Amino acid sequence: MRYFMVLCHRGHCGMGHSTEIKFAIAANNLLEACDKARRMPSVKHTRIAIFGQEITEQEYNSYRQVSAYDRFNQQSAKFNRKRRY
C-alpha cells in the first residue's frame, strides 16, 4: 500500500465557484487515489483532481489525525478574519 496527498475541487461554494481541499489517501497507485478522492463528500465529482503526489507513511499518519474538513474550516475561518480588516 502506498500513500498519496490529493488536492481536489470542493463544491458548495456557489454556482461556478470552488475551493481546494487536500486528502491523504492510501491506495495502490495515483489513479486509484484520485478516484477515491473524487468520491469523498463535498468534492465536485465531475472534475478531476488538481494535484496528487506520493507521501511517506509518517506524513500520511500525521495528516490523518485531523479531518480534512476540519482543517479546511480552520483555514477558511482564519482567512475570513484576516480579510475583514
PDB file as gemmi writes it, atoms N, CA and C in Angstrom:
CRYST1    1.000    1.000    1.000  90.00  90.00  90.00 P 1                      
ATOM      1  N   MET A   1       0.852  -1.187   0.000  1.00  0.00           N  
ATOM      2  CA  MET A   1       0.000   0.000   0.000  1.00  0.00           C  
ATOM      3  C   MET A   1       0.895   1.246   0.000  1.00  0.00           C  
ATOM      4  N   ARG A   2       0.553   2.192  -0.864  1.00  0.00           N  
ATOM      5  CA  ARG A   2       1.283   3.453  -0.944  1.00  0.00           C  
ATOM      6  C   ARG A   2       0.368   4.576  -0.474  1.00  0.00           C  
ATOM      7  N   TYR A   3       0.952   5.730  -0.173  1.00  0.00           N  
ATOM      8  CA  TYR A   3       0.198   6.851   0.393  1.00  0.00           C  
ATOM      9  C   TYR A   3       0.343   8.075  -0.503  1.00  0.00           C  
ATOM     10  N   PHE A   4      -0.780   8.780  -0.688  1.00  0.00           N  
ATOM     11  CA  PHE A   4      -0.810   9.924  -1.594  1.00  0.00           C  
ATOM     12  C   PHE A   4      -1.530  11.102  -0.949  1.00  0.00           C  
ATOM     13  N   MET A   5      -1.120  12.311  -1.337  1.00  0.00           N  
ATOM     14  CA  MET A   5      -1.815  13.541  -0.991  1.00  0.00           C  
ATOM     15  C   MET A   5      -2.484  14.016  -2.269  1.00  0.00           C  
ATOM     16  N   VAL A   6      -3.820  14.174  -2.232  1.00  0.00           N  
ATOM     17  CA  VAL A   6      -4.581  14.542  -3.425  1.00  0.00           C  
ATOM     18  C   VAL A   6      -5.320  15.848  -3.153  1.00  0.00           C  
ATOM     19  N   LEU A   7      -5.177  16.798  -4.055  1.00  0.00           N  
ATOM     20  CA  LEU A   7      -5.839  18.096  -3.962  1.00  0.00           C  
ATOM     21  C   LEU A   7      -7.015  18.094  -4.932  1.00  0.00           C  
ATOM     22  N   CYS A   8      -8.221  18.396  -4.417  1.00  0.00           N  
ATOM     23  CA  CYS A   8      -9.451  18.338  -5.215  1.00  0.00           C  
ATOM     24  C   CYS A   8     -10.207  19.662  -5.145  1.00  0.00           C  
ATOM     25  N   HIS A   9     -11.150  19.816  -6.075  1.00  0.00           N  
ATOM     26  CA  HIS A   9     -12.078  20.948  -6.043  1.00  0.00           C  
ATOM     27  C   HIS A   9     -13.165  20.629  -5.029  1.00  0.00           C  
ATOM     28  N   ARG A  10     -13.418  21.545  -4.116  1.00  0.00           N  
ATOM     29  CA  ARG A  10     -14.503  21.373  -3.154  1.00  0.00           C  
ATOM     30  C   ARG A  10     -15.692  22.198  -3.624  1.00  0.00           C  
ATOM     31  N   GLY A  11     -16.870  21.630  -3.562  1.00  0.00           N  
ATOM     32  CA  GLY A  11     -18.064  22.292  -4.048  1.00  0.00           C  
ATOM     33  C   GLY A  11     -18.795  23.053  -2.962  1.00  0.00           C  
ATOM     34  N   HIS A  12     -20.057  23.337  -3.219  1.00  0.00           N  
ATOM     35  CA  HIS A  12     -20.951  24.032  -2.291  1.00  0.00           C  
ATOM     36  C   HIS A  12     -20.463  25.442  -1.993  1.00  0.00           C  
ATOM     37  N   CYS A  13     -19.898  26.115  -2.997  1.00  0.00           N  
ATOM     38  CA  CYS A  13     -19.404  27.484  -2.822  1.00  0.00           C  
ATOM     39  C   CYS A  13     -20.154  28.458  -3.731  1.00  0.00           C  
ATOM     40  N   GLY A  14     -21.242  28.012  -4.312  1.00  0.00           N  
ATOM     41  CA  GLY A  14     -21.980  28.838  -5.257  1.00  0.00           C  
ATOM     42  C   GLY A  14     -21.730  28.343  -6.669  1.00  0.00           C  
ATOM     43  N   MET A  15     -22.621  28.698  -7.552  1.00  0.00           N  
ATOM     44  CA  MET A  15     -22.547  28.206  -8.926  1.00  0.00           C  
ATOM     45  C   MET A  15     -21.268  28.673  -9.620  1.00  0.00           C  
ATOM     46  N   GLY A  16     -20.520  27.718 -10.140  1.00  0.00           N  
ATOM     47  CA  GLY A  16     -19.293  28.034 -10.855  1.00  0.00           C  
ATOM     48  C   GLY A  16     -18.092  28.322  -9.979  1.00  0.00           C  
ATOM     49  N   HIS A  17     -18.231  28.212  -8.678  1.00  0.00           N  
ATOM     50  CA  HIS A  17     -17.131  28.509  -7.762  1.00  0.00           C  
ATOM     51  C   HIS A  17     -16.725  27.241  -7.023  1.00  0.00           C  
ATOM     52  N   SER A  18     -15.471  27.189  -6.631  1.00  0.00           N  
ATOM     53  CA  SER A  18     -14.995  26.068  -5.824  1.00  0.00           C  
ATOM     54  C   SER A  18     -13.768  26.513  -5.036  1.00  0.00           C  
ATOM     55  N   THR A  19     -13.442  25.760  -4.022  1.00  0.00           N  
ATOM     56  CA  THR A  19     -12.208  25.950  -3.269  1.00  0.00           C  
ATOM     57  C   THR A  19     -11.453  24.635  -3.338  1.00  0.00           C  
ATOM     58  N   GLU A  20     -10.275  24.601  -2.756  1.00  0.00           N  
ATOM     59  CA  GLU A  20      -9.462  23.397  -2.793  1.00  0.00           C  
ATOM     60  C   GLU A  20      -9.451  22.720  -1.439  1.00  0.00           C  
ATOM     61  N   ILE A  21      -9.372  21.395  -1.451  1.00  0.00           N  
ATOM     62  CA  ILE A  21      -9.285  20.620  -0.223  1.00  0.00           C  
ATOM     63  C   ILE A  21      -8.324  19.459  -0.470  1.00  0.00           C  
ATOM     64  N   LYS A  22      -7.486  19.149   0.534  1.00  0.00           N  
ATOM     65  CA  LYS A  22      -6.497  18.082   0.428  1.00  0.00           C  
ATOM     66  C   LYS A  22      -6.948  16.863   1.205  1.00  0.00           C  
ATOM     67  N   PHE A  23      -6.701  15.689   0.622  1.00  0.00           N  
ATOM     68  CA  PHE A  23      -6.981  14.424   1.283  1.00  0.00           C  
ATOM     69  C   PHE A  23      -5.731  13.563   1.275  1.00  0.00           C  
ATOM     70  N   ALA A  24      -5.488  12.861   2.371  1.00  0.00           N  
ATOM     71  CA  ALA A  24      -4.441  11.841   2.432  1.00  0.00           C  
ATOM     72  C   ALA A  24      -5.129  10.510   2.161  1.00  0.00           C  
ATOM     73  N   ILE A  25      -4.679   9.819   1.125  1.00  0.00           N  
ATOM     74  CA  ILE A  25      -5.349   8.602   0.657  1.00  0.00           C  
ATOM     75  C   ILE A  25      -4.339   7.459   0.600  1.00  0.00           C  
ATOM     76  N   ALA A  26      -4.753   6.290   1.062  1.00  0.00           N  
ATOM     77  CA  ALA A  26      -3.957   5.071   0.913  1.00  0.00           C  
ATOM     78  C   ALA A  26      -4.506   4.323  -0.296  1.00  0.00           C  
ATOM     79  N   ALA A  27      -3.632   4.030  -1.267  1.00  0.00           N  
ATOM     80  CA  ALA A  27      -4.061   3.349  -2.494  1.00  0.00           C  
ATOM     81  C   ALA A  27      -2.862   2.643  -3.121  1.00  0.00           C  
ATOM     82  N   ASN A  28      -3.144   1.843  -4.135  1.00  0.00           N  
ATOM     83  CA  ASN A  28      -2.078   1.123  -4.833  1.00  0.00           C  
ATOM     84  C   ASN A  28      -1.332   2.003  -5.824  1.00  0.00           C  
ATOM     85  N   ASN A  29      -2.030   3.003  -6.416  1.00  0.00           N  
ATOM     86  CA  ASN A  29      -1.392   3.909  -7.359  1.00  0.00           C  
ATOM     87  C   ASN A  29      -2.110   5.257  -7.329  1.00  0.00           C  
ATOM     88  N   LEU A  30      -1.557   6.228  -8.032  1.00  0.00           N  
ATOM     89  CA  LEU A  30      -2.095   7.587  -8.005  1.00  0.00           C  
ATOM     90  C   LEU A  30      -3.480   7.674  -8.636  1.00  0.00           C  
ATOM     91  N   LEU A  31      -3.728   6.930  -9.701  1.00  0.00           N  
ATOM     92  CA  LEU A  31      -5.048   6.968 -10.329  1.00  0.00           C  
ATOM     93  C   LEU A  31      -6.131   6.469  -9.378  1.00  0.00           C  
ATOM     94  N   GLU A  32      -5.847   5.413  -8.644  1.00  0.00           N  
ATOM     95  CA  GLU A  32      -6.799   4.893  -7.669  1.00  0.00           C  
ATOM     96  C   GLU A  32      -7.014   5.899  -6.538  1.00  0.00           C  
ATOM     97  N   ALA A  33      -5.952   6.571  -6.108  1.00  0.00           N  
ATOM     98  CA  ALA A  33      -6.065   7.584  -5.053  1.00  0.00           C  
ATOM     99  C   ALA A  33      -6.928   8.756  -5.519  1.00  0.00           C  
ATOM    100  N   CYS A  34      -6.739   9.206  -6.756  1.00  0.00           N  
ATOM    101  CA  CYS A  34      -7.546  10.303  -7.300  1.00  0.00           C  
ATOM    102  C   CYS A  34      -9.012   9.895  -7.405  1.00  0.00           C  
ATOM    103  N   ASP A  35      -9.254   8.656  -7.794  1.00  0.00           N  
ATOM    104  CA  ASP A  35     -10.625   8.159  -7.904  1.00  0.00           C  
ATOM    105  C   ASP A  35     -11.299   8.105  -6.528  1.00  0.00           C  
ATOM    106  N   LYS A  36     -10.558   7.662  -5.508  1.00  0.00           N  
ATOM    107  CA  LYS A  36     -11.103   7.622  -4.147  1.00  0.00           C  
ATOM    108  C   LYS A  36     -11.406   9.042  -3.654  1.00  0.00           C  
ATOM    109  N   ALA A  37     -10.508   9.974  -3.952  1.00  0.00           N  
ATOM    110  CA  ALA A  37     -10.698  11.357  -3.506  1.00  0.00           C  
ATOM    111  C   ALA A  37     -11.925  11.986  -4.168  1.00  0.00           C  
ATOM    112  N   ARG A  38     -12.173  11.674  -5.428  1.00  0.00           N  
ATOM    113  CA  ARG A  38     -13.342  12.227  -6.125  1.00  0.00           C  
ATOM    114  C   ARG A  38     -14.650  11.747  -5.518  1.00  0.00           C  
ATOM    115  N   ARG A  39     -14.635  10.588  -4.862  1.00  0.00           N  
ATOM    116  CA  ARG A  39     -15.851  10.056  -4.257  1.00  0.00           C  
ATOM    117  C   ARG A  39     -16.078  10.534  -2.826  1.00  0.00           C  
ATOM    118  N   MET A  40     -15.176  11.369  -2.302  1.00  0.00           N  
ATOM    119  CA  MET A  40     -15.338  11.893  -0.942  1.00  0.00           C  
ATOM    120  C   MET A  40     -16.487  12.907  -0.922  1.00  0.00           C  
ATOM    121  N   PRO A  41     -17.149  13.056   0.238  1.00  0.00           N  
ATOM    122  CA  PRO A  41     -18.238  14.037   0.339  1.00  0.00           C  
ATOM    123  C   PRO A  41     -17.745  15.465   0.119  1.00  0.00           C  
ATOM    124  N   SER A  42     -18.583  16.278  -0.456  1.00  0.00           N  
ATOM    125  CA  SER A  42     -18.404  17.716  -0.730  1.00  0.00           C  
ATOM    126  C   SER A  42     -17.366  18.012  -1.806  1.00  0.00           C  
ATOM    127  N   VAL A  43     -16.874  16.991  -2.500  1.00  0.00           N  
ATOM    128  CA  VAL A  43     -15.946  17.202  -3.611  1.00  0.00           C  
ATOM    129  C   VAL A  43     -16.758  17.284  -4.894  1.00  0.00           C  
ATOM    130  N   LYS A  44     -16.345  18.164  -5.803  1.00  0.00           N  
ATOM    131  CA  LYS A  44     -17.020  18.235  -7.109  1.00  0.00           C  
ATOM    132  C   LYS A  44     -16.681  16.966  -7.874  1.00  0.00           C  
ATOM    133  N   HIS A  45     -17.651  16.065  -7.973  1.00  0.00           N  
ATOM    134  CA  HIS A  45     -17.420  14.725  -8.510  1.00  0.00           C  
ATOM    135  C   HIS A  45     -17.192  14.702 -10.012  1.00  0.00           C  
ATOM    136  N   THR A  46     -17.586  15.735 -10.714  1.00  0.00           N  
ATOM    137  CA  THR A  46     -17.430  15.743 -12.167  1.00  0.00           C  
ATOM    138  C   THR A  46     -16.085  16.318 -12.601  1.00  0.00           C  
ATOM    139  N   ARG A  47     -15.301  16.839 -11.673  1.00  0.00           N  
ATOM    140  CA  ARG A  47     -13.994  17.409 -12.011  1.00  0.00           C  
ATOM    141  C   ARG A  47     -12.883  16.448 -11.605  1.00  0.00           C  
ATOM    142  N   ILE A  48     -11.784  16.506 -12.325  1.00  0.00           N  
ATOM    143  CA  ILE A  48     -10.645  15.657 -11.977  1.00  0.00           C  
ATOM    144  C   ILE A  48      -9.864  16.306 -10.844  1.00  0.00           C  
ATOM    145  N   ALA A  49      -9.033  15.520 -10.190  1.00  0.00           N  
ATOM    146  CA  ALA A  49      -8.205  16.043  -9.099  1.00  0.00           C  
ATOM    147  C   ALA A  49      -7.211  17.062  -9.670  1.00  0.00           C  
ATOM    148  N   ILE A  50      -6.894  18.077  -8.873  1.00  0.00           N  
ATOM    149  CA  ILE A  50      -5.987  19.128  -9.309  1.00  0.00           C  
ATOM    150  C   ILE A  50      -4.541  18.643  -9.284  1.00  0.00           C  
ATOM    151  N   PHE A  51      -4.187  17.940  -8.203  1.00  0.00           N  
ATOM    152  CA  PHE A  51      -2.791  17.579  -7.978  1.00  0.00           C  
ATOM    153  C   PHE A  51      -2.731  16.335  -7.114  1.00  0.00           C  
ATOM    154  N   GLY A  52      -1.747  15.505  -7.309  1.00  0.00           N  
ATOM    155  CA  GLY A  52      -1.541  14.340  -6.470  1.00  0.00           C  
ATOM    156  C   GLY A  52      -0.065  14.005  -6.398  1.00  0.00           C  
ATOM    157  N   GLN A  53       0.394  13.607  -5.224  1.00  0.00           N  
ATOM    158  CA  GLN A  53       1.790  13.218  -5.070  1.00  0.00           C  
ATOM    159  C   GLN A  53       1.911  12.157  -3.994  1.00  0.00           C  
ATOM    160  N   GLU A  54       2.949  11.357  -4.097  1.00  0.00           N  
ATOM    161  CA  GLU A  54       3.193  10.308  -3.108  1.00  0.00           C  
ATOM    162  C   GLU A  54       3.826  10.930  -1.867  1.00  0.00           C  
ATOM    163  N   ILE A  55       3.397  10.472  -0.690  1.00  0.00           N  
ATOM    164  CA  ILE A  55       3.936  10.950   0.577  1.00  0.00           C  
ATOM    165  C   ILE A  55       4.389   9.752   1.404  1.00  0.00           C  
ATOM    166  N   THR A  56       5.116  10.023   2.475  1.00  0.00           N  
ATOM    167  CA  THR A  56       5.591   8.952   3.344  1.00  0.00           C  
ATOM    168  C   THR A  56       4.484   8.512   4.297  1.00  0.00           C  
ATOM    169  N   GLU A  57       4.697   7.373   4.931  1.00  0.00           N  
ATOM    170  CA  GLU A  57       3.717   6.866   5.884  1.00  0.00           C  
ATOM    171  C   GLU A  57       3.592   7.792   7.090  1.00  0.00           C  
ATOM    172  N   GLN A  58       4.696   8.405   7.527  1.00  0.00           N  
ATOM    173  CA  GLN A  58       4.656   9.340   8.655  1.00  0.00           C  
ATOM    174  C   GLN A  58       3.834  10.575   8.304  1.00  0.00           C  
ATOM    175  N   GLU A  59       4.019  11.115   7.106  1.00  0.00           N  
ATOM    176  CA  GLU A  59       3.221  12.263   6.671  1.00  0.00           C  
ATOM    177  C   GLU A  59       1.746  11.892   6.585  1.00  0.00           C  
ATOM    178  N   TYR A  60       1.470  10.706   6.067  1.00  0.00           N  
ATOM    179  CA  TYR A  60       0.089  10.221   5.962  1.00  0.00           C  
ATOM    180  C   TYR A  60      -0.558  10.143   7.344  1.00  0.00           C  
ATOM    181  N   ASN A  61       0.131   9.527   8.298  1.00  0.00           N  
ATOM    182  CA  ASN A  61      -0.427   9.379   9.649  1.00  0.00           C  
ATOM    183  C   ASN A  61      -0.624  10.722  10.333  1.00  0.00           C  
ATOM    184  N   SER A  62       0.320  11.650  10.183  1.00  0.00           N  
ATOM    185  CA  SER A  62       0.163  12.961  10.821  1.00  0.00           C  
ATOM    186  C   SER A  62      -0.975  13.749  10.179  1.00  0.00           C  
ATOM    187  N   TYR A  63      -1.140  13.625   8.868  1.00  0.00           N  
ATOM    188  CA  TYR A  63      -2.210  14.344   8.187  1.00  0.00           C  
ATOM    189  C   TYR A  63      -3.573  13.772   8.535  1.00  0.00           C  
ATOM    190  N   ARG A  64      -3.665  12.463   8.756  1.00  0.00           N  
ATOM    191  CA  ARG A  64      -4.938  11.804   9.053  1.00  0.00           C  
ATOM    192  C   ARG A  64      -5.417  12.041  10.490  1.00  0.00           C  
ATOM    193  N   GLN A  65      -4.591  12.604  11.350  1.00  0.00           N  
ATOM    194  CA  GLN A  65      -5.006  12.851  12.735  1.00  0.00           C  
ATOM    195  C   GLN A  65      -6.073  13.935  12.825  1.00  0.00           C  
ATOM    196  N   VAL A  66      -6.098  14.845  11.867  1.00  0.00           N  
ATOM    197  CA  VAL A  66      -7.118  15.903  11.813  1.00  0.00           C  
ATOM    198  C   VAL A  66      -7.898  15.712  10.518  1.00  0.00           C  
ATOM    199  N   SER A  67      -9.208  15.769  10.603  1.00  0.00           N  
ATOM    200  CA  SER A  67     -10.053  15.607   9.425  1.00  0.00           C  
ATOM    201  C   SER A  67      -9.751  16.699   8.398  1.00  0.00           C  
ATOM    202  N   ALA A  68      -9.782  16.340   7.124  1.00  0.00           N  
ATOM    203  CA  ALA A  68      -9.549  17.317   6.049  1.00  0.00           C  
ATOM    204  C   ALA A  68     -10.591  18.420   6.099  1.00  0.00           C  
ATOM    205  N   TYR A  69     -11.811  18.079   6.493  1.00  0.00           N  
ATOM    206  CA  TYR A  69     -12.884  19.073   6.561  1.00  0.00           C  
ATOM    207  C   TYR A  69     -12.651  20.042   7.723  1.00  0.00           C  
ATOM    208  N   ASP A  70     -12.166  19.542   8.869  1.00  0.00           N  
ATOM    209  CA  ASP A  70     -11.843  20.426   9.990  1.00  0.00           C  
ATOM    210  C   ASP A  70     -10.686  21.337   9.638  1.00  0.00           C  
ATOM    211  N   ARG A  71      -9.676  20.797   8.987  1.00  0.00           N  
ATOM    212  CA  ARG A  71      -8.514  21.589   8.584  1.00  0.00           C  
ATOM    213  C   ARG A  71      -8.962  22.687   7.620  1.00  0.00           C  
ATOM    214  N   PHE A  72      -9.844  22.359   6.693  1.00  0.00           N  
ATOM    215  CA  PHE A  72     -10.344  23.351   5.732  1.00  0.00           C  
ATOM    216  C   PHE A  72     -11.115  24.454   6.450  1.00  0.00           C  
ATOM    217  N   ASN A  73     -11.974  24.091   7.408  1.00  0.00           N  
ATOM    218  CA  ASN A  73     -12.768  25.084   8.136  1.00  0.00           C  
ATOM    219  C   ASN A  73     -11.888  26.003   8.962  1.00  0.00           C  
ATOM    220  N   GLN A  74     -10.830  25.474   9.564  1.00  0.00           N  
ATOM    221  CA  GLN A  74      -9.909  26.311  10.334  1.00  0.00           C  
ATOM    222  C   GLN A  74      -9.205  27.305   9.422  1.00  0.00           C  
ATOM    223  N   GLN A  75      -8.773  26.842   8.241  1.00  0.00           N  
ATOM    224  CA  GLN A  75      -8.077  27.720   7.307  1.00  0.00           C  
ATOM    225  C   GLN A  75      -9.005  28.793   6.766  1.00  0.00           C  
ATOM    226  N   SER A  76     -10.238  28.445   6.425  1.00  0.00           N  
ATOM    227  CA  SER A  76     -11.142  29.437   5.859  1.00  0.00           C  
ATOM    228  C   SER A  76     -11.583  30.439   6.925  1.00  0.00           C  
ATOM    229  N   ALA A  77     -11.723  30.015   8.185  1.00  0.00           N  
ATOM    230  CA  ALA A  77     -12.059  30.955   9.248  1.00  0.00           C  
ATOM    231  C   ALA A  77     -10.914  31.934   9.472  1.00  0.00           C  
ATOM    232  N   LYS A  78      -9.685  31.438   9.423  1.00  0.00           N  
ATOM    233  CA  LYS A  78      -8.519  32.298   9.568  1.00  0.00           C  
ATOM    234  C   LYS A  78      -8.457  33.290   8.409  1.00  0.00           C  
ATOM    235  N   PHE A  79      -8.745  32.815   7.193  1.00  0.00           N  
ATOM    236  CA  PHE A  79      -8.738  33.676   6.019  1.00  0.00           C  
ATOM    237  C   PHE A  79      -9.801  34.757   6.138  1.00  0.00           C  
ATOM    238  N   ASN A  80     -11.004  34.401   6.604  1.00  0.00           N  
ATOM    239  CA  ASN A  80     -12.079  35.376   6.739  1.00  0.00           C  
ATOM    240  C   ASN A  80     -11.768  36.411   7.795  1.00  0.00           C  
ATOM    241  N   ARG A  81     -11.088  36.019   8.898  1.00  0.00           N  
ATOM    242  CA  ARG A  81     -10.714  37.010   9.927  1.00  0.00           C  
ATOM    243  C   ARG A  81      -9.743  38.009   9.365  1.00  0.00           C  
ATOM    244  N   LYS A  82      -8.755  37.551   8.598  1.00  0.00           N  
ATOM    245  CA  LYS A  82      -7.767  38.463   8.018  1.00  0.00           C  
ATOM    246  C   LYS A  82      -8.408  39.380   6.989  1.00  0.00           C  
ATOM    247  N   ARG A  83      -9.368  38.866   6.273  1.00  0.00           N  
ATOM    248  CA  ARG A  83      -9.977  39.600   5.178  1.00  0.00           C  
ATOM    249  C   ARG A  83     -10.863  40.739   5.656  1.00  0.00           C  
ATOM    250  N   ARG A  84     -11.428  40.636   6.852  1.00  0.00           N  
ATOM    251  CA  ARG A  84     -12.357  41.669   7.353  1.00  0.00           C  
ATOM    252  C   ARG A  84     -11.649  42.980   7.648  1.00  0.00           C  
ATOM    253  N   TYR A  85     -10.377  42.953   7.969  1.00  0.00           N  
ATOM    254  CA  TYR A  85      -9.699  44.165   8.409  1.00  0.00           C  
ATOM    255  C   TYR A  85      -9.095  44.939   7.294  1.00  0.00           C  
TER     256      TYR A  85                                                      
END                                                                             
